[in-house]
Amino acid sequence: MSYNTFENDIKLWVQYDNEINKLNEQIKSIKNKKVELNDKIEEYVNEKNLITATVKINDGKLQFKENSIYQALTLGYIKDCLKEFISSEEQINIIINHIKNNRNKKLKFEINRSINKNI
């Protein structure tokens, strides 16, 4: 690859990054509006006891349901759970450190962009 090709690739990368950032802002705005509508629909569904209802739409149907969402399995949570079974803080720390240090890791090339705010 020549330097000119490298330079053009960088310019194109920045252009794509700018496009992605603009689209992500639009997506974020749309998702926020969707969440607001979801809350209104949920309130109506609960009010009218429609949790088992199906709504026909142009390209299919909508069904309402409730899902259980579990908290993240963090090292802090694991440590708290271990405390229920193991009284030795030293043993708990050995286990936590073992879990931390033996996770699979993969190296990945990234390009990080910082934008000057005073331009």
Residue frames as a rotation matrix with the C-alpha (Angstrom) as fourth column:
MET 1
0.590 0.807 0.000 0.00
0.807 -0.590 0.000 0.00
0.000 0.000 -1.000 0.00
SER 2
-0.330 -0.685 0.650 1.36
0.644 -0.666 -0.376 3.40
0.691 0.294 0.661 -0.92
TYR 3
-0.830 -0.013 -0.558 1.26
0.464 -0.571 -0.677 6.44
-0.310 -0.821 0.480 1.33
ASN 4
-0.819 0.557 -0.139 -1.32
-0.555 -0.704 0.443 8.08
0.149 0.440 0.886 -0.96
THR 5
-0.233 0.733 -0.639 -3.57
0.007 0.658 0.753 5.04
0.972 0.171 -0.159 -0.69
PHE 6
-0.476 -0.030 -0.879 -3.11
0.843 0.269 -0.466 5.06
0.250 -0.963 -0.102 3.10
GLU 7
-0.955 0.077 -0.287 -3.97
0.026 -0.941 -0.339 8.77
-0.296 -0.331 0.896 3.23
ASN 8
-0.570 0.787 -0.235 -7.09
-0.608 -0.212 0.765 8.26
0.552 0.579 0.600 1.10
ASP 9
-0.227 0.456 -0.860 -8.14
0.432 0.839 0.331 5.30
0.873 -0.297 -0.388 3.24
ILE 10
-0.744 -0.081 -0.664 -7.83
0.655 -0.287 -0.699 7.46
-0.133 -0.955 0.266 6.38
LYS 11
-0.887 0.434 -0.158 -9.97
-0.453 -0.885 0.106 10.20
-0.094 0.166 0.982 4.81
LEU 12
-0.326 0.787 -0.524 -12.58
-0.367 0.406 0.837 7.65
0.871 0.466 0.157 3.78
TRP 13
-0.432 0.099 -0.896 -12.51
0.715 0.644 -0.273 6.07
0.550 -0.759 -0.349 7.26
VAL 14
-0.903 0.079 -0.422 -13.16
0.240 -0.723 -0.648 9.49
-0.356 -0.687 0.634 8.85
GLN 15
-0.679 0.696 -0.233 -16.00
-0.671 -0.461 0.581 10.13
0.297 0.550 0.780 6.39
TYR 16
-0.202 0.596 -0.777 -17.59
0.098 0.802 0.589 6.79
0.974 0.043 -0.221 7.26
ASP 17
-0.644 -0.088 -0.760 -17.09
0.747 0.141 -0.650 7.46
0.164 -0.986 -0.025 10.96
ASN 18
-0.932 0.322 -0.166 -18.88
-0.277 -0.929 -0.246 10.81
-0.234 -0.183 0.955 10.59
GLU 19
-0.396 0.816 -0.422 -21.77
-0.590 0.126 0.798 9.15
0.704 0.565 0.431 8.75
ILE 20
-0.293 0.235 -0.927 -22.04
0.519 0.853 0.053 6.45
0.803 -0.466 -0.372 11.42
ASN 21
-0.868 -0.077 -0.490 -22.08
0.476 -0.408 -0.779 9.06
-0.140 -0.910 0.390 14.19
LYS 22
-0.763 0.634 -0.122 -24.88
-0.645 -0.738 0.198 11.02
0.035 0.230 0.973 12.48
LEU 23
-0.183 0.712 -0.678 -26.92
-0.345 0.599 0.723 7.87
0.921 0.366 0.136 11.91
ASN 24
-0.520 -0.060 -0.852 -26.36
0.667 0.595 -0.448 6.72
0.534 -0.801 -0.270 15.50
GLU 25
-0.962 0.215 -0.169 -27.73
-0.063 -0.776 -0.627 10.06
-0.266 -0.593 0.760 16.75
GLN 26
-0.422 0.845 -0.329 -30.81
-0.815 -0.194 0.547 9.58
0.398 0.499 0.770 14.59
ILE 27
-0.211 0.293 -0.933 -31.21
0.132 0.954 0.270 6.01
0.969 -0.066 -0.240 15.81
LYS 28
-0.850 -0.159 -0.503 -30.87
0.509 0.003 -0.861 7.16
0.139 -0.987 0.078 19.42
SER 29
-0.809 0.585 -0.060 -33.62
-0.559 -0.797 -0.228 9.73
-0.181 -0.152 0.972 18.92
ILE 30
-0.166 0.759 -0.630 -35.93
-0.666 0.385 0.639 7.18
0.727 0.526 0.442 17.26
LYS 31
-0.421 -0.047 -0.906 -35.25
0.424 0.873 -0.242 4.63
0.802 -0.486 -0.348 20.01
ASN 32
-0.981 0.069 -0.183 -36.13
0.132 -0.459 -0.879 7.20
-0.144 -0.886 0.441 22.69
LYS 33
-0.480 0.855 -0.196 -39.43
-0.874 -0.449 0.183 7.93
0.069 0.259 0.963 20.93
LYS 34
-0.134 0.388 -0.912 -40.09
-0.283 0.867 0.410 4.20
0.950 0.313 -0.006 20.66
VAL 35
-0.780 -0.195 -0.594 -39.45
0.480 0.423 -0.769 3.74
0.401 -0.885 -0.236 24.40
GLU 36
-0.861 0.509 -0.003 -41.95
-0.421 -0.715 -0.558 6.51
-0.286 -0.479 0.830 25.17
LEU 37
-0.129 0.834 -0.537 -44.55
-0.886 0.146 0.440 4.82
0.446 0.532 0.720 22.97
ASN 38
-0.408 -0.098 -0.908 -43.74
0.105 0.982 -0.154 1.45
0.907 -0.158 -0.390 24.53
ASP 39
-0.980 0.012 -0.200 -44.46
0.198 -0.106 -0.975 2.90
-0.033 -0.994 0.101 27.97
LYS 40
-0.530 0.836 -0.139 -47.79
-0.815 -0.548 -0.189 4.33
-0.234 0.013 0.972 26.80
ILE 41
-0.051 0.485 -0.873 -48.76
-0.633 0.660 0.404 1.06
0.772 0.573 0.274 25.12
GLU 42
-0.685 -0.264 -0.679 -47.74
0.284 0.762 -0.582 -0.94
0.672 -0.591 -0.446 28.20
GLU 43
-0.926 0.374 0.052 -49.86
-0.234 -0.460 -0.857 1.28
-0.296 -0.806 0.513 30.41
TYR 44
-0.187 0.899 -0.396 -52.87
-0.981 -0.147 0.128 0.78
0.057 0.412 0.909 28.15
VAL 45
-0.192 0.042 -0.980 -52.32
-0.304 0.947 0.100 -2.98
0.933 0.318 -0.169 27.87
ASN 46
-0.889 -0.177 -0.422 -52.12
0.325 0.405 -0.854 -3.30
0.322 -0.897 -0.303 31.66
GLU 47
-0.774 0.632 0.013 -55.10
-0.537 -0.646 -0.543 -1.00
-0.335 -0.428 0.840 32.18
LYS 48
0.119 0.861 -0.495 -57.29
-0.992 0.124 -0.023 -3.00
0.042 0.494 0.868 29.79
ASN 49
0.076 -0.177 0.981 -55.80
-0.465 0.864 0.192 -6.40
-0.882 -0.471 -0.017 30.75
LEU 50
0.860 0.229 -0.457 -54.64
-0.499 0.185 -0.846 -7.12
-0.109 0.956 0.273 27.20
ILE 51
0.022 -0.969 0.246 -51.41
-0.790 0.134 0.598 -8.97
-0.612 -0.208 -0.763 28.06
THR 52
-0.341 -0.119 0.932 -52.52
0.229 0.952 0.205 -12.02
-0.912 0.283 -0.297 26.03
ALA 53
0.679 0.690 -0.251 -53.87
-0.025 -0.320 -0.947 -9.98
-0.734 0.649 -0.200 23.12
THR 54
-0.378 -0.709 0.595 -52.51
0.729 0.169 0.664 -10.05
-0.571 0.685 0.453 19.57
VAL 55
0.343 0.421 -0.840 -52.64
-0.169 -0.852 -0.496 -6.95
-0.924 0.312 -0.221 17.37
LYS 56
0.343 -0.178 0.922 -52.63
0.867 0.438 -0.237 -7.44
-0.362 0.881 0.305 13.61
ILE 57
0.160 -0.366 -0.917 -50.39
-0.241 -0.915 0.323 -5.02
-0.957 0.169 -0.234 11.71
ASN 58
0.559 0.136 -0.818 -49.61
-0.797 -0.184 -0.575 -4.63
-0.229 0.973 0.006 7.99
ASP 59
0.055 -0.671 -0.739 -46.69
-0.749 0.462 -0.475 -7.03
0.660 0.580 -0.477 7.90
GLY 60
-0.593 -0.260 -0.762 -47.59
0.184 0.878 -0.442 -9.41
0.784 -0.402 -0.472 10.72
LYS 61
0.604 0.787 -0.122 -48.71
0.266 -0.055 0.962 -9.09
0.751 -0.614 -0.243 14.30
LEU 62
-0.406 -0.632 0.660 -47.71
-0.535 -0.422 -0.732 -7.73
0.741 -0.650 -0.167 17.68
GLN 63
0.443 0.477 -0.759 -47.93
0.414 0.643 0.645 -9.81
0.796 -0.600 0.087 20.82
PHE 64
0.291 -0.278 0.915 -47.45
-0.735 -0.678 0.027 -8.56
0.613 -0.680 -0.402 24.35
LYS 65
0.621 -0.111 -0.776 -45.47
0.442 0.867 0.229 -10.46
0.648 -0.485 0.588 26.95
GLU 66
0.772 -0.416 0.480 -43.43
-0.634 -0.553 0.540 -9.94
0.041 -0.722 -0.691 30.07
ASN 67
0.464 -0.716 -0.522 -39.84
0.169 0.650 -0.741 -11.16
0.870 0.255 0.423 30.27
SER 68
0.915 -0.309 -0.261 -37.67
0.266 -0.026 0.964 -11.78
-0.305 -0.951 0.058 33.29
ILE 69
0.580 -0.777 0.245 -34.39
-0.115 -0.376 -0.919 -9.90
0.806 0.505 -0.308 33.12
TYR 70
0.701 -0.409 -0.584 -31.52
0.712 0.451 0.538 -11.08
0.043 -0.793 0.608 35.28
GLN 71
0.828 -0.508 -0.237 -28.93
-0.391 -0.827 0.404 -8.75
-0.401 -0.242 -0.884 36.73
ALA 72
0.522 -0.715 -0.465 -25.50
-0.557 0.127 -0.821 -8.94
0.646 0.688 -0.332 35.14
LEU 73
0.900 -0.306 -0.310 -23.15
0.425 0.773 0.471 -11.63
0.096 -0.556 0.826 36.39
THR 74
0.575 -0.688 0.443 -20.43
-0.447 -0.717 -0.534 -9.30
0.685 0.109 -0.720 37.68
LEU 75
-0.294 -0.776 -0.559 -17.38
0.254 0.500 -0.828 -10.14
0.921 -0.385 0.050 39.75
GLY 76
-0.753 0.081 0.653 -18.89
-0.581 -0.546 -0.603 -8.13
0.308 -0.834 0.458 42.61
TYR 77
0.326 0.942 0.075 -22.06
-0.917 0.296 0.269 -10.21
0.232 -0.156 0.960 42.48
ILE 78
0.431 -0.251 -0.867 -20.06
-0.002 0.960 -0.279 -13.45
0.902 0.122 0.413 42.34
LYS 79
-0.678 -0.733 0.053 -18.02
-0.001 -0.072 -0.997 -12.29
0.735 -0.677 0.048 45.34
ASP 80
-0.404 0.620 0.672 -21.19
-0.906 -0.370 -0.204 -11.52
0.122 -0.692 0.712 47.31
CYS 81
0.636 0.654 -0.409 -22.57
-0.622 0.748 0.229 -14.98
0.456 0.109 0.883 46.48
LEU 82
0.032 -0.719 -0.694 -19.32
0.147 0.691 -0.708 -16.66
0.989 -0.079 0.128 47.52
LYS 83
-0.693 -0.291 0.660 -19.51
-0.514 -0.442 -0.735 -14.87
0.506 -0.848 0.157 50.89
GLU 84
0.309 0.900 0.308 -22.68
-0.925 0.209 0.316 -16.86
0.220 -0.383 0.897 51.60
PHE 85
0.928 0.066 -0.366 -20.70
-0.070 0.998 0.002 -20.12
0.366 0.024 0.930 51.43
ILE 86
0.162 -0.956 -0.245 -17.09
0.757 0.280 -0.591 -19.22
0.633 -0.089 0.769 52.22
SER 87
0.883 0.216 -0.417 -16.15
0.459 -0.581 0.672 -17.33
-0.097 -0.785 -0.612 55.37
SER 88
0.039 -0.967 -0.253 -12.52
0.655 -0.167 0.737 -16.68
-0.755 -0.195 0.627 54.44
GLU 89
0.780 0.192 -0.596 -12.12
-0.190 -0.835 -0.516 -13.37
-0.597 0.515 -0.615 52.62
GLU 90
-0.217 -0.952 -0.217 -8.69
-0.681 -0.012 0.733 -14.58
-0.700 0.306 -0.645 51.49
GLN 91
-0.575 0.070 0.815 -10.19
0.385 0.902 0.194 -17.68
-0.722 0.425 -0.546 49.82
ILE 92
0.544 0.836 0.069 -12.84
0.528 -0.277 -0.803 -15.57
-0.652 0.473 -0.592 48.14
ASN 93
0.547 -0.402 -0.734 -10.20
-0.569 -0.822 0.027 -13.20
-0.614 0.403 -0.678 46.77
ILE 94
-0.583 -0.752 0.309 -8.16
-0.316 0.560 0.766 -16.15
-0.749 0.349 -0.563 45.46
ILE 95
-0.196 0.609 0.768 -11.24
0.729 0.615 -0.302 -17.44
-0.656 0.501 -0.564 43.61
ILE 96
0.779 0.515 -0.358 -12.15
0.205 -0.748 -0.631 -14.00
-0.593 0.419 -0.688 42.23
ASN 97
0.143 -0.816 -0.560 -8.56
-0.716 -0.476 0.511 -13.39
-0.683 0.328 -0.652 41.07
HIS 98
-0.639 -0.322 0.699 -8.52
0.128 0.851 0.509 -16.82
-0.759 0.415 -0.503 39.44
ILE 99
0.293 0.834 0.467 -11.71
0.753 0.099 -0.650 -16.01
-0.589 0.542 -0.599 37.55
LYS 100
0.764 -0.025 -0.645 -10.36
-0.230 -0.944 -0.236 -12.59
-0.603 0.328 -0.727 36.49
ASN 101
-0.042 -0.955 -0.292 -6.96
-0.743 -0.166 0.648 -13.85
-0.668 0.244 -0.703 35.38
ASN 102
-0.716 -0.255 0.650 -8.14
0.089 0.890 0.448 -16.95
-0.692 0.379 -0.614 33.52
ARG 103
0.467 0.869 -0.162 -10.73
-0.023 -0.172 -0.985 -15.38
-0.884 0.463 -0.060 31.23
ASN 104
0.065 -0.381 0.922 -10.17
0.953 0.297 0.055 -15.80
-0.295 0.876 0.382 27.52
LYS 105
0.342 0.032 -0.939 -8.87
-0.057 -0.997 -0.055 -12.68
-0.938 0.073 -0.339 25.88
LYS 106
0.307 -0.163 0.937 -8.38
0.930 0.259 -0.260 -11.74
-0.201 0.952 0.232 22.29
LEU 107
-0.474 -0.509 -0.719 -6.35
0.267 -0.861 0.433 -8.89
-0.839 0.013 0.544 20.83
LYS 108
0.359 0.657 0.663 -8.24
0.902 -0.060 -0.428 -6.74
-0.241 0.751 -0.614 18.39
PHE 109
-0.770 -0.606 0.199 -6.94
0.638 -0.719 0.276 -3.87
-0.024 0.339 0.940 16.29
GLU 110
0.399 0.895 -0.198 -8.92
0.875 -0.436 -0.210 -0.66
-0.274 -0.089 -0.957 16.77
ILE 111
-0.575 -0.438 0.690 -8.76
0.569 -0.821 -0.048 2.89
0.588 0.365 0.722 15.54
ASN 112
0.079 0.564 -0.822 -9.75
0.941 -0.316 -0.126 5.37
-0.330 -0.763 -0.555 18.23
ARG 113
-0.209 -0.050 0.977 -10.79
0.634 -0.767 0.096 8.82
0.744 0.640 0.192 17.15
SER 114
-0.155 0.195 -0.968 -10.67
0.816 -0.527 -0.237 11.93
-0.557 -0.827 -0.077 19.28
ILE 115
0.214 0.362 0.908 -12.33
0.823 -0.568 0.032 15.07
0.527 0.740 -0.419 18.01
ASN 116
-0.844 -0.506 -0.181 -11.03
0.532 -0.739 -0.415 18.55
0.076 -0.446 0.892 18.81
LYS 117
0.046 0.959 -0.279 -13.92
0.976 -0.103 -0.194 20.41
-0.215 -0.263 -0.941 20.38
ASN 118
0.144 -0.029 -0.989 -12.54
0.218 -0.974 0.060 23.90
-0.965 -0.224 -0.134 19.71
ILE 119
-0.862 -0.369 0.348 -12.68
0.402 -0.076 0.913 23.66
-0.310 0.926 0.214 15.91
